[in-house]
Amino acid sequence: MNRFAYRTTGLVIKALENLSKARITLHRTENIPDGNNIFVINHFTRLETFVMPYYLNRLTRAPVWSLAAPELFKGALGAYLDKVGAVSTRDPDRDRLVVRTLLTGEAMWIIFPEGRMVKTKQIVEKGRLMLTYAGVKRPPHTGAAAIAIRTEFYRRRFLALAQTAPQTVSQLLDMFGIESIQRISAKPTYIVPVNITYYPLRARENLLSELSTRLVADLPERVVEEIMTEGSMLISGVDMDIRFGEPLSVDGGLNRPAVKKAIEDDRSIGPDETLSSRRLMRRSAAQLMQRYMHRIYDMTTVNFDHLMASLLRAMPLSRTTPENLRAKAFLAATADFEKMGVFRHPSLTEDPLPLLTRSAAEKYHDFMRVACDRGCVAEKDGKLAKSTHLSGALDFHGVRIHNPVWVMANEVEPLKSFQRHIRRIAWQPSFLTRRKIVRRLLRSAVQEYKEDYRRFFVEGETKDRRVGMPLLFRGVSRQLGVVLLHGYMAAPLEVVQLARYLKKMGVWVYAPRLKGHGTAPEDLAQCTYKDWIRSAETGYAVMRNICRRVLVGGFSTGAGLALYLAAVSADIAGVFAVSAPMQLQDIGARFAATIDAWNRLVSSVGANAVSKDFVENTPEHPHINYIRNPIAGVKELEALMEDLDPLLPGIKVPALVVQADEDPVVNARGSRRIFDRLGANDKTYVLFARRRHGILLGEGSQQVHRVIGSFVETFKNG
C-alpha cells in the first residue's frame, strides 16, 4: 500500500467536495471494533470504490484495501487502484492475499457482497435475498463470510500449534507468505456491515456526461448511464449517508467439534491445505452472509423519495388524485420511525404539513417531476395514473435513468416494518385517510396547548384553560367549512360568537389556537410569525380534510394570516379579513424594532435589568387578551405584514375586507391598501362606523356577522 496514494485520494476527495455539492455523513462510527475488520458494503455506484477506503482509513488509522471490478484495472486508473490496495475480483491469489493481510494486521478490507453494482437496488424477491443480473438469479456472495471464517480458523490454528507443531506452522507460514509467527496479529477478525444511502437520486445530463461524449466517441451505454447518474450526484448535490452496524463475530462457525478438531490437526501439509471441515465452514459462511446482508439493508436511511415511491407502488388502484396521494404521504411521514426501527433522512424529519396545505410543496413536486418525466406516473384531468414502470425494471444498466422510482422503492423493500406501514396506508380508503389526519391534527393541537399552558402558567394572569382551547363546530354537511383565526394577544374565544353564527348557517367552523396565545405573554414572546402561520395552516389542513370547500378568515392578526394562507395554500375557495393590521395606529408599535434591538444589546452585556421586554396593554376584552404586550411579538406582527404585502396581488379567490373607520388599533388606510392590492376580481370592501377594534364581539357585532355570513352564503351552493 502506497501512503502517497492515500494522501492523493484524500486530495481528490477534498477537491470533489469543493467542486461538488455532495454531503457525506457518517453514522455510528463507534460500531467499528478494534480488530482486523472486513467491511461489507452495499454497492450502488462507482463512488464507493474510491470514497470508502479513504474515509475508513481516516477512521481506523489503518490501511484499507478493497476488491474491485476487473474492468477498472486499465491504464492510469488501474495503476492508481494498485497503489491504494485495490485488488481485482478475478485475481487468482486474491483470497490468500486477503487472509494473509487480515492475519498480520497489514490491512483491513472492503468487500461488496453483492459481487457487482446493484443498479436496480432489487435485493429481495419473494421475501428472500436474491440478485438478478443478465437474467440470472442468485443469492449474494458468501465470499466475505468465508474469508472471515477462514482467517479466524488459521489465526486459531497458528496459536494452537505454535508450541506443539513448529513444522506444520512453518508450512502454514509459507503457504500465506508470512515471515514469522510473530507477525500474526492477536486481534480477531470482525465483519462490519455498512450501508450507504443516497438522496436524491436524479440522473440527468450534466457537465461530466457532456464532456465525456464530446471527448470519447461511441461511449457504451453503460458508461454514459454511470456518468449521468453519478455525475449528477456530484454536481447537483446528493446526501451520502454512511451508517455502520454492530460488528459480527465469526466464532459461531468455529466452535463446532469438527472444526475445532481441524484447527488442532498437527499433521504436515503440502503447498495448500485441504480442510476436512470445509463443508461445515461453507454452511456457516452462508448463515453469516444472511446475517450481515440483513443488517446492511436494515440500516437503509429512509428518505422522502423512498416513502413516495413505496406508496405509489403499493396503492392498489391504478388511478388516484394528487390530494389523496399527498394525504397518504403525510400520514406515512408522521409515523413513529424509531418504534419501527427505521433510520430517517432529514427529508422525513422536516415538517410534513405543507403536503396538506401548500400548493408548492417542494419535496413532493420534485419527486413527481421525476416520476412523470420517466413515465412512472401520468397526470391528466386532475388524476394520477400509475404505469407498468412501477412493477418492473427496464434495461439493467439504464434503470437508474429510465425507471428511478422503481429503484427507489426496491431499496426499502427489505424493511419489513416500514413496508407494513406503507401497505396499511396505501390500501386504506381515502375517507379513512382524511379521518385519521383530522384526528391526528386535532389531538396534536390540544396536546400542544395543554403543554404550553402548563409550562407558561402565571398565577393570577393566565386565563381559564377554556379560553385558549381550539374550537370545532360541526356543520349540517361537509360541503363547506370555515377556518377562523383570532387576533394578536387573544385566543379562539375571541371569535366564538362569529363561529356560532356561521354554525347556525350549517357550515363547519374550526378556530385553532395560534402558537403563543391563550397562555401567558412569555409564551408569545418566544414565538415567531412563522409559528402562527403553522398554527393557521394546521387549522386549514383540519378543515380541508373534513369539507369539500374551505374558506379562511380572521380578525386582526388572524386576518393577516388568513390572507397569507390564501396566497400560498392550495384550493382555498375564498378569504375574509377583519381589521387586518397592515398599518398600526399605536405610535409605540413603530418603535418595536428599536426597543427589540435595545433589549438584545443590554442582554449581550449582562444588563437585563434595564431591558424592556413588555409594555402594558389595556384590552377591550380582558377575560381573553393578555394585559402585557411582548415587544418581540409586535416586531413579529410587523414582519408578517411586511412579508404578506408582496403576496397580495397573487390572491385570486373571492375576498371580503372589513374594517372599522375609527379603529384605535388598526388604521383604516392599511386595510384599504390591502383591498386595492388584492389580485381578485371578485372582492368587496366594507367600512363600518365604529370606534372599536374588536368588532366581532359586543355591541354592533351582529351587523359584522351578517356581512360575513352573506359572503359565506355565496359559497354554499358553489
N, C-alpha and C positions, 0 to 999 in steps of 0.2 A: 504494500500500500504506500502510495506516494503522498506525503503530507502536503507537499506543494499543490498537488491536485485537489486535495480537500480545501485548501485555502482558496484555490481558484474557483471551486464550486461555490464557496461562500461569497466570493466577489460576484459571480454570475447571478446567484440568487438575490444578492443585495441590489444589483443592477436591475433585475427583473422587478423587485419590489418597488424601486424608484420609478421605473418606467410604466409599470402596470398598476392596476387598481385592485389587485388580488390581496385578500386579507386572510392571513393564516393564523388560526387559533389552536393552541394545544390544550387538551383537557386531560386531567387525571394523570399527569406525568409521574405522580407519586407511586403509581402502579408498576413502574419499571423496577424490577428487582436487581439486587446486586448479584448478578450471575453472568454466565456466558449464554446470552439470550438469542433466540430466534424470534424475530418479529414477523408475524403473519398478517398481511395487509391485503384488503380488498383492492382490486386493480381495475380502474375505470379509464385512466388517461396515462399518457407517457410522462406526465409531470411527476408522478410518484417515484419513478425510477431515478430522477435527478434530485428531487426535493428531499425525500425521506432520508437518504444516507447522511445528508448534511445536517438536518435537524436532530437525528438520532445521535450523530457524533457529538453535537453540542450538548445534548442531554446526558450522555453516558461517559463522555470524555474518552471513548474507545473507538478504534476503527470499526466501521460498519460497512460490510460488503453486501452485495446483493446478487441474485440470479436475474438475468435479463434476457430478453428475446434475442435469438441469434442474428436476426436481420439488422440489429443496431450496431453490430461489431464490424463496421466497414469504415474505411478511411479515417479521417481525423477524429470522428465521433467514437469509433471503435478503440482508437489509441487512448483517448481520454477515459473511456469506461474502464479500460485495463488499469489505468493509473489509480482510479478511485476504488478498485477492488471489485468491479462487476465481473461476473463470470457467465458465459453463455450457458443457457439451459441444455445445449447439446454438447457441451464439453464432456468427453468420456471420463475425465477424472474429477468431475465436479463434486460428487458425493464424498469422495475421500478427502478432497480439499476442505469441504465444509466441516466434516467431522474432525479433521486434524486441527483446524483453527479454533474450533469450539473446545476441543480437549486442552489446547495450550493456552487458551485465552487470548490468542493472537488477534481475533476479530469476532464481532457479533455479526449476525446475518439477517437480511431481509429476504423473505420468500413470499411470493404471491401464490397462494394455494389454489386459485382458480386455474393457474397454468398459463393464462393469457389474459389480455384485457377483456372484460365482460362489458361490451359497449351497450348491450341491451339491459344490463343490470338484472337480468332474469336468473335468479339463483334457486328459486323454489318452483317445483312443478308437482301438483297434486300432493302438496304437503311434504315433499321430500326434497333434499338438496340435490339439484340436478342442473348441469350446464348443457347448453346446446350450441354447437358450432358446426357450420357447414353440414347441417342435417344430422350430425352425430350427437347423441345424448350420452352424458357420462357424469358421474359424481365428481366433486372436487378432488384434486390430487391429495394423496396421503404423504407426499414426499417430505414435507416439513416435520410431520409427526414421526415418520420413520427415521429421519436423520436425528431428531432429538433423542429418540429412544436408543438408537444405535450409539450415539455419543455417550449417553449415560451408561449404557451397557459396557462400553470399553473403559470409561473412567473407573467404574467399579472393578472391572477386570484387572486393570493396571494396579489398583490399590490392593486388591485381594492377592495378587500373585507377586507383588514387589519383593517379598522376603522369601517366598517358598519356591518360585519357579523363574529364576532370573533368565534362563534360556528362552522360555516362552515369551517373557516380557521383551527381551531383545528382538525377537522375531516380530512381535506386535509393533514395536517402535519402528522397525524397518518398514513394515507394511504401510505405516502412515507417514514415514519420512520425518520422524521426530527424533531429535538428537539424544535426549536422555529422559529418564522418567521424572527428573526434577522439573522438566518443562510442563508436566501435566498439572493443570490448574485444579485446585480443590473446589472451586466454585461450581455449583451444579448448573445444568442447562435448563432454562425455562422457555416455554413458548408464551410469547406476549401477544395477545390479539390486539390488532389496531384497526380502527375504522376511519376511513376518510370519506366525508360527505361534502359535496359541492353545492353551492346555491348562489345565484340561479344558474340553471342550465340553459344557455341561449347560444346556439350555434348559428353563426351568420357570417357573411363575407366581412373580412377585416383586413387591416393593413398587411398582416403576415401572409394571408392567403393570396392577396393580390400580388404581392412581391414574388411569392413562390411560383405562381402561374406565369408570371412575366419572365422570370429568370430561368425556369426549367420547363421545357416543352413536354407535353404528354405525361403530366404527373398522374400516377394511378389514382383512381377514385378514392381508394382507402387513405392515401396520404393527404389528398385535398380535404377529405372529411375530418381527419385528425387536426389539420392546421386550422380549419374553420372552427371546430369545436373548442380546441384548447387555446387557439389564438384569441377567440372571443372571451374566454375565461380570463386570460391575462390582461387584455386590452380594455374590455368593457367592465371588468370588475367581477370577482367571484369570491365568496366566502369559502374557505377551505378549513373545515373543522376536523382536526385530527384528535381522535379520542383513544386513549389507552385503556385496555381492560385488565382485569386481575390476571396475573400470570398463572399458567398451568404447569404443574409439576408432572414429570413423566414416571414417577415412582410406581404408579399403578400397573404399568406394563412390565415392571422388572421384579415384582415381588412374588411372582408365581414360582413354584418349586422347580419347574423345568428350566426356567430362565436363570434362577439362582444357581442351579447346577452347572449351566453353561458358563456363567461368569467365573465360577471357581475351577473350571476344567483346566488343568495344568499341562495337558499334552502339547507337544511341539506342533507347529503349524507350518504350512508352506507359504508362498508369496501372498496368498489370500487365505482367508479363513471361511470355511463353510459352517454356518451356525446351525446347530441341531434345533434351536428354539426359534428359528426364523419364522415359522408359520404362526406361532403364538405372538411374536412381536409384530407381525403384519396385522394380525387381528387387533392387537392393542393400538396400533397406529391408526387403523380405520376408526376405532372408537374415539381416539383422541382427536382425530380430524373433525368428527361430528361435533365434538365439544367446542373446539376453537372456532369453527365456522359459524356455529350458532352465536357464539359470543361476539364475533366480528359484526354480524348483521344485526344483533340485538342492540348494538351501540350506534346504529344509524341516527344521525341528528335530523329529526323530522322537521321539515320546513313547510312554508305555506304552499309551495308547488306540490309537494307530496300529498298534502291534505286535499287540494283541489283535484289533482289527477286521480286520487283514490276514490273520491266522491263520484266523479264523473263515470269512472269505470264500474262502480258498484251500483249506481242508480239503475233500477230495473226497467224503467221506461226509456224509450229512445228519444223522447222529447220532454222538455221541461221549460220553465220560464227562468230568466235571469234572476228574478226576485226570489224564486224558490231555491235556486242554487246558492244564492248569497245567504239566505236564511239558514240553510243546512250547513254552509261553511262557517257561519257564526257559531252555531251550536257545536260543531266539531272542534272549532278553535278554542272554545271556552271550557273544554273538558279538563279534568284533573290529570294532566300528563304524568305527574310524579307518581300518582297512585297506579297508573298503567305501567310504570317502569320505563317510560319513554323519554328520551332526551329531546329538548326543544331548541330549535334555532331561534334567534331573536325575532325573526319574522312572525313567530307564533306567540311571542311574549308581548308584542305591541297591542294596543287597544283594538279589538276587532269590531268595535261599534260602527265605524264607517261602512262596513259591509252592509249594514241595515239602513244607513241614513244618507250617505254621501253619494252624489251622482258620479263623483270621480274618486272611487276607492282605488288607490294606485296599485296595490298588490294584485287585486282582483283583475283589473283591466290589463295589467302587464301579462298575467297568466293567460287570460282569454285571448289576447292578441296572438300569443304563441299558438294556442290551441286552434284558433280559427285559421291562422296563416298556414299551418301544417295540415289542415283538413281533418283534424280530430273532432272539431265541432263546427257546425254551421249555424249562423244566426239569421233568422228570417221571420218577419211579421211578429216580432216580439217573442219568438220562441227559440230555444236552443235545441238543435238536433245532433245527437251523437252519431259518429261514423264508425265503420268497422275498424278504423285505425286503432281504436281503443281496446280491441280484443286480440290484436296480433301484430307481430313485427313485420317490417318490410325487409329490405336488404340489411344484412348484419352490419356491414361497415357504414351504411348510410343512415342507420336507425336513429342516431343521435341528432341528425339534421331533420329527417323526414317524419319521425314519429317520437318526438321528445316526451310527449305526455304519457305514452305507454312506458317509456323508460323510467320516468318519474314514479309512476305507480308501481312498477316492478321493484324498485329499490326498497320500498317499505313493506312489501308483501310478507317478508319473514316476521314482521312484528305482529304477533297474533292478537295481543290485547288491543292494539291500535286498529287492526283490521276489523275486529268485532265491533269496536266503537263506530267505525266508519260505516259498516254494513247496517248497523242498527239505525243510524241517522238517514242513510241513503234510502232505506226501504220504508221508512215511516211516511204516512200520508202528509201532504203539505199542511192540512189544518192542524195536525198534531204538532208539527214543527213550529207553527206560529204560536200555538198554545203554550208550548214549552218555553219559547222565547219570552213571551209575556210574563209567565210565572217567574222565570229566572230574573228578568229585569226588575219586576216589582219587588221581589224578595230582596234583591241586592240593594235597591233604593231604600227600603225600610231598614235593612240591617246597617247600611252606611249612616243613616240618620241616627239610629239608636246609639251607634258607637261614637259619633261626633257629639251627641247630646251628653253622653256620659263623660266624655273627655273634656268638654269645654264648659260644663255646667258652672254657673256663677250664682251662688245663693242670693236670693232677693232681686236678681236681674233677669236670669233666664226664664222665659215664659213657660207656660204649661206645655207638656210634650205634644199635645194635640194641635198646637198652633203650627208647628213645622212639619207635621206628618203629611206625606203625599196624599192627594185625594183622587179617587177614581169614582165617577158616576156612570152608571150603566144606561145606555140608550134603549130605545124600543127595537132598533135593528142595527145591523153592522154596516149600514150603507155610509154613514158619515160620523166622523169623530173630530173633536177639537182638543188641541194641546194648549193649555192656558198657563202662561208664565207670569209669576209675581214679580214685584219690583225689588229694588236695592234696599237692604236692611229690613226686609219684610219676610213673608212666609206664605205658603199656599192658602192660609186662612184669609189673606188679603183679597183673593179672587173668588172666594166661596159663593158669594151672592150671585155673581155672573155665572158661575158654574151651575148653580141650581136653576137659574133662569134658562140656560141652554139645555139642561137636562129635561126640563118640562117641555121643551120643543121636540124631545125624542132623540136627541143626539148623545153620543158618548162624550164624556169630558174627562181629561186627565190633567191634574195640576201637580207637576213634580216640584220637589224642593230643590232650589238652586244651592249648590255647594256653598257652605259657609253661612247659611241662613237658618233661622229657627233655633239657634243655639246661643251663641254669645259673640260680641264683636271681635274677640280674639280669634275665633274661628274664621270669620270673614277676612280678617287682616292677613291671614296666611294663604288666601285663595287668589287665583288669577282669573281673568275673564274667560280664559280657556277652560277652567274648571266649570264655570257657569254654562259655557257652550256645551260641554259634555253632558251636564245635567239636562239641558234642554233637548239635546239630541237623543238622550236616553228616553225622555218623555215621548219624543216623536216616534222612536222605534217601538215603544209600547203600543201607541195608538195605531201605527201603520200595520201592526200585526193583529189588530183587533178589527179595524174598519177598512172598507174598500177605498174610501176617500178621506183625506185628512186635511183640516185647516190648522194653522198655527196662529196664535195671537198672544198678546201680553200687554202688561201695564208697566210704564216707566222703563226700567232696565229690561224687564221682561219683553217689552215692545221691541227694544233694540235686538234682543236675542231672537225674537220671532222673525224679524226682518232678515237677520243673519242666516237663520235656518232656511228661509225661503230662497236665499241667494245661493246656498251651497248644497242643499239637500235634494234628494230625488223624489219626484212625484208629489210634491205638496200642491194641494188644489187651490189654496188661497191663503191670504195673510191679513190680519188686522193688528194695528199698532195704536195703543192708547197712551198719550203723553210720553212719547219716546224722547229720551234725554240727549238730543243732538246738541242742544245749547242750554247750559245751566244758568239759572238766574243768580244763584249764590256766588258773590264775588270771591268768597273764601275758597270755593272749589277750583277757581282759576290758579290758585297758588299751591294746589296739592302736590304738583311735581316738585316745586321748590322746597316745600316742607318735607317731602319724602327724601329728597337729596340731603337736606339738613340732618334728618334722622340717621341716615346712613353714615354721614360724616362724623357725628358725635359718637355713634356706636363704634366706629373704627378706632377712636382714640379713648374708648372706655368711659365716655361721659354720658351714659344713658339717662342719667337723672335729668338732663336738660333737653331730652328729646320730646317731641310732641307727636305721639302715635295716634291719639284720638281727639276728636272735638265733640263737644256736647251737641246732642240732637234733640229737638223738641218735635216729636212726631205727631201727626194727626190722629194716629191710631196706636196709642202707647201699649195696648194689650197685644199688639202684633209686632211693632217695629222696635229696633234697637234704640236705646237712648244715648249711645255713644257711636260716633261715626269714625271708622278707621281711615286714616289718611291714605294708606296704601290701597284701600278699596276704591276711593274716589279716583285715584290715578288709574286703576284697572278699568273703571267705568269709562273714563275718557279714552283709554286705549281701545276699548271695544267699539265705541262710536267712531273713532278715527279709522279703524280697520273696516267698519261697516260702510262708510261713506262711498268708497270707490266701487262697492258691490251693488249699490242701489240700482244703477241702470240695468243690471243683469236680472233683476226681479221682473219677470214677465207675467206672473199669475195675477188674478184679480186681487186688488188690495183696498183696504179701508184704513184711513188715518184719522184718528180722533184726538182732539186737543181742547183744553180749557183756555179761553182767551186771556185770562189773567192768572194763569198758573204761577204761584210764587216760587216754584222749584225749577220748572222747565219753561224756557222762553218759547212762545208760540212760533216765532220765526224759524226755530230749529225744525219743528215738525213740518212746517210749510216747505222748508228746503228738502226734507225727506220726500214729501209728496211730489215736488217738482222733479226730483231726480229719479224717481221710480221709472223703470222701463215698461211698466204695464200699460196697456191701452185702456183696460177696464180698471179705473181707480177712482176713489171718492175721498174727498176731504170734508170733515165735519168739525166745525168750531162751535163749542158750547160757551155760553156766557156764564162763566164760573170763576170764582176767586180761590179755588181749591186745586190741589194737585191730585189727591186721592178720589177721583170722581167715580170710581167703581163701587165705592161704599158710601153709605149715609144718604143725606138729603140730595135729591135730584139724580141719584144713581140709576133710577128706573128708566129715565129717558135715554141714558147712555146704553143701558142694557138693550132697550128696544132697537136702537140704531144698529148695534152689533148683531142682535137677533135677526133683523131684517137682512143683513149681509149674509149671515149663516144660512138663512132660509133659501137663498138663491142657489145653494149647492145641494139641497136635499133631494131634488129630483134630477140632478145633473148626471 
